[in-house]
């Protein structure tokens, strides 16, 4: 093997390594910036109305984020984002107190998402839903 062919081989190897490194760097950037693909069901979530007990809550994934359906003791249903408006932590439903608690900084919300206390600047986002024949559809 002469020097010319060795040099060509090394240039080809370095070019391949550079191409792989560039791809490994650009792919995560593309995935971050590219718009999220809609689910096959159009981003809707459905479950039985009986899955949400009176005074209880059902957490679920909605368009890549955590959401919650609450049934107040009166029977009223409320669909909310479960993402705290302070720092983005996931709120927890406290059945005994009938409210939400953010575990990060003790922010509290009513069952309809209104801020009771703590640092959250805004209420929890409400989600549109319908109830048809015992099935709840969110989105």
C-alpha positions in Angstrom: 0.0 0.0 0.0 1.5 3.3 -1.0 1.2 6.7 0.7 -1.4 8.0 -1.7 -3.8 5.1 -1.1 -3.3 5.4 2.7 -4.1 9.1 2.5 -7.3 8.4 0.5 -8.3 5.7 3.0 -7.8 8.1 6.0 -9.6 10.9 4.3 -12.6 8.6 3.6 -12.6 7.4 7.2 -12.5 10.9 8.6 -15.2 12.0 6.2 -17.4 9.1 7.4 -16.8 10.0 11.0 -17.6 13.6 10.3 -20.8 12.7 8.5 -21.9 10.4 11.4 -21.1 13.1 14.0 -23.1 15.7 12.0 -26.1 13.4 11.7 -25.9 12.5 15.4 -26.0 16.3 16.2 -28.6 17.4 13.8 -31.2 14.6 14.3 -32.1 15.6 17.9 -32.3 19.2 16.9 -34.7 18.3 14.0 -36.8 16.1 16.4 -37.1 19.0 18.8 -38.0 21.6 16.2 -40.3 19.5 14.1 -44.0 19.8 14.9 -45.5 16.9 16.8 -47.4 14.4 14.7 -51.1 14.0 15.4 -52.2 10.7 16.9 -54.2 8.3 14.7 -57.3 9.4 16.7 -56.7 13.1 16.1 -55.4 13.7 19.6 -58.6 12.6 21.3 -58.7 10.5 24.4 -61.8 8.4 25.4 -62.7 6.4 28.4 -65.8 5.2 30.3 -67.5 7.7 32.6 -67.5 5.0 35.3 -63.6 5.2 35.4 -63.9 8.5 37.3 -65.4 7.8 40.8 -67.3 10.5 42.7 -64.8 12.7 44.5 -62.0 11.1 42.5 -59.7 11.8 39.6 -58.4 9.9 36.6 -55.0 10.9 35.2 -54.2 10.2 31.5 -51.9 11.3 28.7 -53.3 14.0 26.4 -51.3 15.1 23.4 -48.0 14.3 25.1 -48.8 15.9 28.5 -50.5 14.7 31.6 -54.1 15.6 32.1 -56.8 14.8 34.7 -60.5 14.3 34.8 -62.1 15.1 38.1 -65.6 14.2 39.3 -66.7 16.4 42.1 -68.8 14.9 44.9 -71.7 16.7 43.3 -71.2 14.6 40.1 -69.9 17.4 37.9 -67.0 16.5 35.6 -64.0 18.7 34.9 -61.1 18.1 32.5 -57.8 19.9 33.2 -54.2 19.9 32.3 -52.3 18.3 35.3 -49.2 20.5 34.6 -48.7 23.1 37.3 -48.5 26.7 35.9 -45.6 27.6 38.2 -42.7 25.3 37.1 -44.5 22.5 35.2 -44.6 19.8 37.9 -47.5 17.3 37.8 -50.2 18.1 40.3 -51.6 15.4 42.6 -55.2 14.9 43.5 -55.9 14.8 47.2 -59.1 12.9 47.7 -59.4 13.8 51.4 -59.1 17.5 50.8 -60.8 17.5 47.3 -58.1 19.7 45.8 -54.9 19.5 43.8 -51.4 19.9 45.4 -48.3 20.6 43.4 -45.5 18.6 45.1 -42.7 21.0 44.0 -43.7 24.2 45.9 -47.0 23.4 47.6 -49.2 25.2 45.2 -52.9 24.3 45.7 -55.7 24.3 43.2 -59.5 23.8 43.5 -61.1 20.9 41.6 -61.9 23.3 38.8 -58.2 24.4 38.6 -58.4 27.8 40.3 -55.3 28.7 42.4 -55.9 28.5 46.2 -52.4 29.2 47.5 -48.7 29.0 46.7 -46.7 30.4 43.8 -48.7 29.3 40.7 -49.5 32.4 38.6 -52.4 31.0 36.7 -55.2 28.4 37.0 -54.8 24.9 35.5 -55.8 24.9 31.8 -59.3 23.5 31.1 -59.7 20.9 28.4 -62.8 20.5 26.2 -64.7 17.3 26.6 -68.0 15.6 25.8 -70.0 12.8 27.4 -71.9 10.5 25.1 -73.6 7.3 26.2 -71.3 6.9 29.2 -68.1 7.6 27.3 -66.0 10.7 28.0 -64.1 12.1 25.0 -61.5 14.8 25.6 -60.1 16.9 22.8 
